[in-house]
Amino acid sequence: MCIVGAGAAGIYAANYFHTMGIKDYIVCEASERLGGRVRTDKDGIEIGGEFVHGEGSLLSKLLKRIGAKTRLAFDWEQETGIQFYHKGQFLDSNSKIIKELNETLENMLDTDKLKEPNDVSFKDYLEQNNKSKDITSLVDARLAKTNGTDNDKQSVLGHTLEDETWPFGVKNFQLEKGYSMTQVIDYLVKPLEKNHIWRNYTVHTIDYTNPSKIVINDGEIICDYVIVTVPISILKQRNTPFGLTFNPPLPKDKAIAIDQMLGMDAGHKVHLYFKKPVWGRTISDKHSVVIITDHPLITQMWFPGTTQTKDGLYVVNGFSTGSATVSAKGVCDQHAIESFRDLLAKMYGHDRNNDGFVRGHVFDWKRDAPTVFGAYSYSKVTKGQRWDGQNHPRNVLARSIDKRVFFAGEGTSLHAFATIQGGLESGETAARQVLGAMQNEHMRSRL
């Protein structure tokens, strides 16, 4: 069997096969690096997935298995660990406009709307309900950007259904200093035989025309089963350096799910390093996330669990997705870094010329990771498509083709999309499905 992609889903599937004693597999990874959107720099700062969302997930269990320690970062329901910075002022959950924001989100994402036949975007909903520009900008920074996109692209019905299926609770955790998400990938990779992982090998074509075999890259690989774990952004591509073409073309419902109903925009992190914490005492363990409406490139600010690096510097992360990214704006890294420094000086009232700044770093997941080409998936606003559990595009994408071509990755996870655990769990699900298909085939061969 062949696993296409060595992100969280692909690596977990490979580890699962290894655990089950199956060694007849290969993992094809288009880049040199393993882990996909799990990426940690030399200082232990997460360039990719950073939060452990909820409790009791497969990711949580793996972190416990390797002895990693976490701390509570923020809780959306209790509104702890969260601040808002709007129109030059810090706001907490007790402010009038934040109460209005929470009421607006509750009404917008009411599950009764799943009965409605027509979908709308966040933007359309807010306009139809005469919400102010203040509320609109707060919804964009708080939820649309968290989802990886903008108000005018995000589906109300799609997100409502996804939110309804989330099983892990509202608490969010970060790793303590000395631990990283990459350690999870390393743990899963460690028992695998090196010759089972093909780095710098791009799968361009998957031909499943022949019912007895699957032909990859014009015969370079012949296998019985394939698990496709590449991101939605790569599935959308065809004749590009990392694009993927299927023969015969994917079934119509999958093509619609990929091309029309699921999106994947840019996402970036801007890390700034200082000799001192310029944010002073305003940020504590209960203020790990700041939602920002006043900046074109920074819509959220995160204070990592490893706020102080190995060399004694202090780091803050400026996060954004969709249209508020360096790749979408077409601006250079230095502009983003200096602009973020200006924002911090405005927010915390310090002298920018004496802020102890040492260096900055920008990583844009669309510009700097061509084998990923984006942040993570979201449900696009659609016209005339059904939104229900069975026909949600994520579930449509997750279904196998003839129990031979399987799909995994966070984009296939209805309840844990856009998360590391969504990738891990989908990899396990696909691997289990392959084993089931193998067992059924074995039983038929004995009849």
C-alpha positions as CSV (number, residue, x, y, z in Angstrom):
1,M,0.0,0.0,0.0
2,C,1.1,3.6,-0.5
3,I,0.5,6.5,1.8
4,V,0.7,9.9,0.0
5,G,1.9,12.6,2.4
6,A,3.9,12.4,5.6
7,G,2.0,14.9,7.7
8,A,0.2,13.9,10.9
9,A,-2.3,11.7,9.1
10,G,0.2,9.9,6.9
11,I,2.7,9.3,9.7
12,Y,0.1,8.1,12.1
13,A,-1.3,5.7,9.4
14,A,2.2,4.3,8.8
15,N,2.8,3.9,12.6
16,Y,-0.6,2.1,12.9
17,F,0.4,-0.4,10.1
18,H,3.7,-0.9,11.8
19,T,2.0,-1.5,15.2
20,M,-0.3,-4.1,13.5
21,G,2.7,-5.9,12.1
22,I,2.2,-4.8,8.5
23,K,5.4,-3.8,6.7
24,D,4.3,-3.8,3.1
25,Y,3.8,-0.1,2.8
26,I,5.6,3.1,1.7
27,V,5.1,6.7,2.6
28,C,5.7,9.2,-0.2
29,E,6.5,12.8,1.0
30,A,7.1,15.5,-1.6
31,S,9.4,17.5,0.7
32,E,12.5,16.6,2.7
33,R,10.8,17.2,6.0
34,L,8.3,15.0,7.8
35,G,5.4,16.3,9.8
36,G,3.4,18.5,7.3
37,R,1.9,21.4,9.2
38,V,3.6,20.2,12.5
39,R,6.8,22.2,12.5
40,T,8.9,23.5,15.4
41,D,11.9,25.8,15.1
42,K,15.3,25.4,16.9
43,D,14.0,27.5,19.8
44,G,11.1,25.2,20.4
45,I,8.6,27.7,19.0
46,E,5.8,26.2,17.0
47,I,5.7,27.4,13.4
48,G,2.8,25.1,12.7
49,G,0.0,23.7,14.9
50,E,0.4,25.0,18.4
51,F,-2.6,24.3,20.5
52,V,-4.0,21.1,22.0
53,H,-7.7,21.8,21.5
54,G,-9.9,20.2,24.1
55,E,-9.3,17.1,26.2
56,G,-9.3,13.4,25.6
57,S,-8.2,13.5,21.9
58,L,-5.6,11.2,20.3
59,L,-3.1,14.0,20.4
60,S,-3.6,14.5,24.2
61,K,-3.0,10.8,24.7
62,L,0.2,10.8,22.6
63,L,1.5,13.8,24.5
64,K,0.9,12.0,27.7
65,R,2.6,8.9,26.3
66,I,5.8,10.9,25.6
67,G,5.7,12.6,28.9
68,A,4.9,16.1,27.6
69,K,3.3,18.6,30.0
70,T,0.7,21.1,29.0
71,R,-0.9,24.2,30.6
72,L,-4.3,25.8,30.0
73,A,-4.0,28.6,27.5
74,F,-7.6,29.7,27.0
75,D,-11.2,28.7,27.4
76,W,-13.7,30.1,25.0
77,E,-16.8,29.2,27.1
78,Q,-15.4,30.6,30.4
79,E,-13.7,33.4,28.5
80,T,-10.5,33.0,30.3
81,G,-7.1,33.4,28.7
82,I,-8.6,35.8,26.1
83,Q,-8.4,39.6,25.6
84,F,-9.7,41.8,22.8
85,Y,-7.9,44.8,21.4
86,H,-10.3,46.9,19.5
87,K,-10.1,50.6,18.4
88,G,-7.0,51.1,20.5
89,Q,-8.4,49.7,23.7
90,F,-8.2,46.4,25.6
91,L,-11.6,44.9,26.2
92,D,-12.5,42.0,28.4
93,S,-15.6,39.7,28.4
94,N,-17.6,42.1,30.6
95,S,-17.5,44.9,28.1
96,K,-20.7,45.8,26.3
97,I,-19.4,45.2,22.8
98,I,-17.9,41.8,23.7
99,K,-21.2,40.7,25.2
100,E,-22.9,41.7,22.0
101,L,-20.2,39.8,20.0
102,N,-20.9,36.6,22.0
103,E,-24.7,37.0,21.6
104,T,-24.2,37.5,17.9
105,L,-22.1,34.4,17.5
106,E,-24.6,32.4,19.6
107,N,-27.5,33.5,17.3
108,M,-25.5,33.1,14.1
109,L,-24.4,29.5,14.9
110,D,-27.8,28.4,16.3
111,T,-28.3,24.8,15.3
112,D,-31.8,25.5,14.2
113,K,-30.3,27.2,11.2
114,L,-29.2,23.8,9.9
115,K,-32.9,23.3,8.9
116,E,-32.6,26.3,6.6
117,P,-32.2,25.5,2.9
118,N,-30.0,28.4,2.0
119,D,-26.5,29.0,3.1
120,V,-24.9,32.4,3.7
121,S,-21.5,33.7,4.6
122,F,-20.6,35.3,7.9
123,K,-20.5,38.6,6.1
124,D,-24.0,38.2,4.6
125,Y,-25.5,37.1,7.9
126,L,-24.1,40.1,9.7
127,E,-25.3,42.5,7.0
128,Q,-28.8,40.9,7.0
129,N,-29.0,41.4,10.7
130,N,-27.8,45.0,10.6
131,K,-24.7,44.3,12.7
132,S,-22.3,47.2,13.2
133,K,-18.8,47.4,11.6
134,D,-17.4,46.9,15.1
135,I,-19.2,43.6,15.5
136,T,-18.3,42.6,11.9
137,S,-14.6,43.2,12.5
138,L,-14.7,41.3,15.8
139,V,-16.4,38.3,14.2
140,D,-13.8,38.3,11.5
141,A,-10.8,38.4,13.9
142,R,-12.4,36.1,16.6
143,L,-13.9,33.4,14.4
144,A,-13.3,33.7,10.6
145,K,-9.6,34.2,11.0
146,T,-9.5,31.4,13.6
147,N,-11.2,29.2,11.0
148,G,-8.5,30.2,8.4
149,T,-10.4,32.6,6.2
150,D,-12.5,35.8,6.0
151,N,-16.1,36.7,6.8
152,D,-17.1,36.7,3.2
153,K,-15.9,33.1,2.5
154,Q,-16.9,31.2,5.7
155,S,-20.2,29.3,5.6
156,V,-22.6,29.8,8.4
157,L,-24.2,26.4,8.0
158,G,-21.0,24.6,7.4
159,H,-19.3,25.9,10.5
160,T,-22.4,25.4,12.6
161,L,-22.5,21.7,11.7
162,E,-18.8,21.3,12.4
163,D,-19.0,23.1,15.7
164,E,-21.9,20.9,16.8
165,T,-19.9,17.8,16.3
166,W,-16.8,18.9,18.3
167,P,-16.4,16.4,21.2
168,F,-13.4,17.6,23.1
169,G,-14.7,20.6,25.1
170,V,-13.8,24.2,25.1
171,K,-10.4,24.2,26.9
172,N,-7.3,24.8,24.9
173,F,-3.8,24.0,26.0
174,Q,-0.2,24.8,25.1
175,L,2.9,22.7,25.7
176,E,5.2,23.7,28.6
177,K,8.7,24.8,27.9
178,G,10.9,21.9,26.6
179,Y,8.2,20.1,24.8
180,S,7.1,20.4,21.2
181,M,4.5,19.1,18.7
182,T,7.4,17.8,16.6
183,Q,8.2,15.4,19.4
184,V,4.9,13.6,18.6
185,I,5.9,13.2,15.0
186,D,9.4,12.0,16.0
187,Y,7.8,9.5,18.4
188,L,5.5,8.1,15.6
189,V,8.4,8.0,13.1
190,K,11.0,6.4,15.3
191,P,9.9,2.7,15.0
192,L,9.4,3.0,11.2
193,E,12.0,1.6,8.8
194,K,13.7,4.4,6.9
195,N,13.4,2.7,3.6
196,H,9.6,2.8,4.0
197,I,9.6,6.6,3.8
198,W,10.4,8.2,0.5
199,R,11.4,11.8,1.0
200,N,11.4,14.3,-1.9
201,Y,9.1,12.1,-3.9
202,T,6.1,13.8,-5.3
203,V,3.1,11.7,-6.3
204,H,1.6,13.3,-9.4
205,T,-0.8,10.7,-10.7
206,I,-3.0,7.9,-9.1
207,D,-4.6,5.6,-11.7
208,Y,-7.1,3.2,-10.2
209,T,-8.7,2.2,-13.5
210,N,-7.5,-1.4,-13.2
211,P,-9.6,-3.1,-10.5
212,S,-6.7,-5.3,-9.4
213,K,-4.0,-2.7,-8.9
214,I,-3.4,1.0,-8.5
215,V,-0.7,2.6,-10.6
216,I,1.1,5.6,-9.3
217,N,3.3,7.9,-11.3
218,D,2.9,5.9,-14.5
219,G,4.0,2.7,-12.9
220,E,6.8,3.8,-10.6
221,I,4.7,2.4,-7.8
222,I,2.2,-0.4,-8.1
223,C,0.0,-1.1,-5.0
224,D,-3.4,-2.5,-3.9
225,Y,-4.4,0.4,-1.7
226,V,-3.5,4.0,-1.4
227,I,-4.2,6.5,1.4
228,V,-4.2,10.1,0.2
229,T,-3.4,12.5,3.0
230,V,-2.4,15.7,1.1
231,P,-4.1,19.0,2.1
232,I,-7.2,20.3,0.4
233,S,-5.1,23.0,-1.3
234,I,-3.0,20.3,-3.1
235,L,-6.2,18.3,-4.1
236,K,-7.4,21.5,-5.8
237,Q,-4.4,21.6,-8.0
238,R,-3.9,19.6,-11.1
239,N,-1.0,20.3,-13.5
240,T,1.3,22.0,-11.0
241,P,4.6,21.0,-9.4
242,F,2.9,19.3,-6.5
243,G,-0.6,18.8,-7.9
244,L,-2.3,15.5,-8.0
245,T,-4.3,14.0,-10.8
246,F,-6.6,10.9,-10.5
247,N,-7.6,8.6,-13.3
248,P,-10.5,8.1,-13.6
249,P,-11.3,11.6,-12.2
250,L,-12.7,11.7,-8.7
251,P,-16.4,11.0,-8.3
252,K,-18.6,14.1,-8.8
253,D,-19.5,14.4,-5.1
254,K,-15.8,14.5,-4.1
255,A,-14.9,16.9,-6.9
256,I,-17.7,19.3,-5.7
257,A,-16.5,18.9,-2.1
258,I,-12.9,19.8,-3.0
259,D,-13.5,22.5,-5.6
260,Q,-16.6,24.2,-4.4
261,M,-17.3,23.5,-0.7
262,L,-14.0,23.4,1.0
263,G,-11.4,26.1,1.0
264,M,-7.8,26.6,2.3
265,D,-6.4,30.1,2.4
266,A,-3.0,31.4,3.5
267,G,-1.9,31.6,7.1
268,H,1.2,33.1,8.7
269,K,3.0,33.5,12.0
270,V,5.1,36.5,12.7
271,H,7.4,35.9,15.7
272,L,9.2,38.7,17.4
273,Y,12.1,38.2,19.9
274,F,12.9,40.7,22.6
275,K,15.4,41.0,25.4
276,K,12.6,41.8,27.8
277,P,8.8,41.2,27.8
278,V,7.6,44.5,26.4
279,W,4.0,43.5,27.2
280,G,5.0,43.6,30.9
281,R,2.5,42.2,33.4
282,T,-0.5,42.7,31.2
283,I,-0.1,39.1,29.9
284,S,-0.3,36.3,32.4
285,D,-1.2,32.6,32.2
286,K,-4.8,33.6,31.9
287,H,-4.2,35.9,28.9
288,S,-2.5,33.8,26.3
289,V,-4.5,35.0,23.3
290,V,-5.4,38.6,22.2
291,I,-7.9,39.1,19.4
292,I,-7.0,42.2,17.4
293,T,-9.2,44.2,14.9
294,D,-6.9,47.2,14.3
295,H,-4.1,45.7,12.2
296,P,-3.9,44.6,8.5
297,L,-1.5,41.7,9.2
298,I,-2.0,40.6,12.8
299,T,-5.5,39.5,13.9
300,Q,-4.5,37.4,16.8
301,M,-1.6,37.5,19.2
302,W,-0.4,34.4,21.0
303,F,2.0,34.0,23.9
304,P,3.5,30.6,23.6
305,G,4.0,28.2,26.5
306,T,7.7,28.7,25.7
307,T,7.6,32.5,26.0
308,Q,11.2,32.6,27.1
309,T,13.5,30.9,24.6
310,K,16.6,28.8,25.3
311,D,18.9,31.9,24.8
312,G,16.8,34.0,27.3
313,L,14.8,36.0,24.7
314,Y,11.1,36.6,25.0
315,V,8.9,35.8,22.0
316,V,5.4,36.7,20.9
317,N,3.5,35.3,17.9
318,G,1.4,37.4,15.6
319,F,-1.1,35.2,13.8
320,S,-3.4,35.7,10.9
321,T,-5.1,33.9,7.9
322,G,-7.0,34.6,4.8
323,S,-6.6,38.1,3.3
324,A,-4.6,39.4,6.2
325,T,-1.3,37.6,5.4
326,V,2.0,38.6,3.8
327,S,1.3,36.3,0.8
328,A,-2.2,37.7,0.3
329,K,-1.1,41.4,0.8
330,G,2.1,40.9,-1.2
331,V,4.2,42.7,1.4
332,C,7.7,41.7,2.5
333,D,8.7,40.1,5.8
334,Q,10.4,43.2,7.1
335,H,7.3,45.2,6.6
336,A,5.3,42.7,8.6
337,I,7.9,42.6,11.4
338,E,8.2,46.4,11.7
339,S,4.4,46.8,11.6
340,F,4.0,44.3,14.4
341,R,6.6,46.1,16.5
342,D,4.6,49.3,15.9
343,L,1.4,47.6,17.0
344,L,3.0,46.3,20.2
345,A,4.3,49.8,21.1
346,K,0.8,51.2,20.6
347,M,-0.8,48.5,22.6
348,Y,1.5,48.5,25.6
349,G,2.8,52.1,25.6
350,H,6.5,51.5,25.4
351,D,9.2,53.3,23.4
352,R,9.6,51.4,20.2
353,N,13.2,52.6,19.9
354,N,14.0,51.1,23.3
355,D,12.0,47.9,23.2
356,G,14.9,45.4,23.3
357,F,14.0,44.0,19.9
358,V,16.5,41.4,18.7
359,R,15.0,39.7,15.6
360,G,11.8,38.7,13.8
361,H,10.7,35.8,11.7
362,V,7.8,35.3,9.3
363,F,6.5,32.0,8.0
364,D,3.6,32.0,5.5
365,W,2.2,28.5,4.9
366,K,1.1,29.3,1.4
367,R,4.3,31.1,0.3
368,D,6.9,29.2,2.2
369,A,5.5,25.6,2.2
370,P,4.6,24.8,-1.4
371,T,3.8,21.2,-0.6
372,V,1.2,22.4,1.9
373,F,0.1,25.7,0.2
374,G,-2.1,27.1,2.9
375,A,-3.0,27.1,6.6
376,Y,-5.9,24.6,7.0
377,S,-9.3,23.9,5.6
378,Y,-12.6,25.7,6.1
379,S,-16.2,25.3,4.9
380,K,-16.9,27.7,2.0
381,V,-20.3,29.4,1.6
382,T,-22.1,27.5,-1.1
383,K,-25.3,27.8,-3.2
384,G,-27.6,24.9,-3.7
385,Q,-25.5,22.3,-1.8
386,R,-26.9,20.3,1.1
387,W,-25.4,20.7,4.6
388,D,-26.0,17.7,6.7
389,G,-23.8,15.2,8.5
390,Q,-23.9,12.6,5.8
391,N,-23.4,15.0,3.0
392,H,-21.0,17.4,4.6
393,P,-18.1,17.8,2.2
394,R,-15.6,16.5,4.8
395,N,-17.5,13.3,5.2
396,V,-17.9,13.0,1.4
397,L,-14.1,13.5,1.0
398,A,-13.4,10.9,3.7
399,R,-15.2,8.1,2.0
400,S,-13.1,5.6,0.1
401,I,-13.4,4.9,-3.6
402,D,-14.2,1.2,-4.1
403,K,-12.4,0.4,-0.8
404,R,-9.1,0.9,-2.6
405,V,-8.5,4.7,-2.6
406,F,-8.7,6.1,0.9
407,F,-8.5,9.7,2.1
408,A,-7.2,11.3,5.4
409,G,-6.0,14.6,6.7
410,E,-7.6,17.3,8.8
411,G,-9.8,18.3,5.8
412,T,-11.6,15.0,6.1
413,S,-12.4,15.4,9.7
414,L,-15.9,16.8,10.4
415,H,-15.4,17.1,14.2
416,A,-11.7,18.0,14.4
417,F,-10.9,19.9,11.2
418,A,-8.0,22.4,11.2
419,T,-6.3,20.6,14.1
420,I,-3.4,18.2,14.6
421,Q,-5.7,15.7,16.3
422,G,-8.0,15.8,13.2
423,G,-5.0,14.7,11.1
424,L,-4.0,12.0,13.5
425,E,-7.4,10.6,14.0
426,S,-8.2,10.6,10.3
427,G,-4.9,8.7,9.6
428,E,-6.0,6.1,12.1
429,T,-9.5,5.8,10.6
430,A,-8.1,5.4,7.1
431,A,-5.6,2.8,8.3
432,R,-8.3,0.8,10.0
433,Q,-10.4,0.9,6.9
434,V,-7.5,-0.4,4.8
435,L,-7.0,-3.3,7.2
436,G,-10.7,-4.0,7.0
437,A,-10.6,-4.1,3.2
438,M,-7.5,-6.3,3.3
439,Q,-9.3,-8.8,5.6
440,N,-12.4,-8.8,3.4
441,E,-10.2,-9.5,0.3
442,H,-8.5,-12.3,2.2
443,M,-11.8,-13.9,3.1
444,R,-13.0,-13.7,-0.5
445,S,-9.8,-15.3,-1.8
446,R,-10.4,-18.3,0.5
447,L,-14.0,-18.9,-0.7
